[in-house]
Amino acid sequence: GCPHFPGSCMENEEFSLGVCYKKCAILTSNAFPHRSGASTCCRYNSHLACMDALNVNTSAAFDIGGGLGDSVPETPRAPHGAMPQLTEAAQ
């Protein structure tokens, strides 16, 4: 992976360009499982394929953190950086 600050995303999140977002696979019921932008999910894990508008789904609803809707106030609802407390190195 890309170098980033220490930490990790929650299990229902994916790391993209230095930010943790709720997984596209969850948000789109696996129809567009690969994140290609903050608000965009793609059918394929390919930058070239994701340039085709038929292969992407864009929505402001995809620009969220994994904590949205989990009823736990401490989990991030907005996109966020890696969380050091989720890794073993956070001791």
BELVEN-V403386 format. One record per pair of residues at least 24 apart in sequence whose C-alpha atoms are under 10 Angstrom apart, sorted by sequence separation. I is the first residue (numbers start at 0). GAP is how many residues later the second one is. If there is no record, write none. Layout:
BEGIN
((I | GAP) (I | GAP))
END
This chain:
BEGIN
((30 | 24) (31 | 24) (37 | 24) (38 | 24) (30 | 25) (31 | 25) (36 | 25) (37 | 25) (38 | 25) (30 | 26) (31 | 26) (36 | 26) (37 | 26) (34 | 27) (27 | 29) (23 | 33) (26 | 34) (27 | 34) (26 | 35) (25 | 36) (26 | 37) (23 | 38) (22 | 39) (23 | 39) (21 | 40) (25 | 40) (20 | 41) (21 | 41) (22 | 41) (37 | 41) (20 | 42) (21 | 42) (22 | 42) (19 | 43) (20 | 43) (21 | 43) (22 | 43) (19 | 44) (20 | 44) (21 | 44) (19 | 45) (20 | 45) (21 | 45) (18 | 46) (19 | 46) (20 | 46) (21 | 46) (12 | 51) (13 | 51) (12 | 52) (13 | 52) (11 | 53) (12 | 53) (11 | 54) (12 | 54) (21 | 54) (9 | 55) (10 | 55) (11 | 55) (20 | 55) (21 | 55) (8 | 56) (9 | 56) (19 | 56) (20 | 56) (21 | 56) (8 | 57) (9 | 57) (20 | 57) (21 | 57) (19 | 58) (20 | 58) (19 | 59) (20 | 59) (18 | 60) (19 | 60) (20 | 60) (18 | 61) (19 | 61) (17 | 62) (18 | 62) (19 | 62) (17 | 63) (18 | 63) (19 | 63) (14 | 64) (16 | 64) (17 | 64) (9 | 65) (14 | 65) (15 | 65) (9 | 66) (12 | 66) (14 | 66) (14 | 67) (8 | 71) (8 | 72) (9 | 72) (7 | 73) (8 | 73) (9 | 73) (6 | 74) (7 | 74) (8 | 74) (5 | 75) (6 | 75) (7 | 75) (8 | 75) (10 | 75) (4 | 76) (5 | 76) (6 | 76) (7 | 76) (8 | 76) (9 | 76) (3 | 77) (4 | 77) (5 | 77) (6 | 77) (7 | 77) (8 | 77) (3 | 78) (4 | 78) (5 | 78) (6 | 78) (7 | 78) (8 | 78) (4 | 79) (5 | 79) (6 | 79) (7 | 79) (5 | 80) (6 | 80) (7 | 80) (5 | 81) (6 | 81) (6 | 82) (5 | 83) (6 | 83) (5 | 84))
END
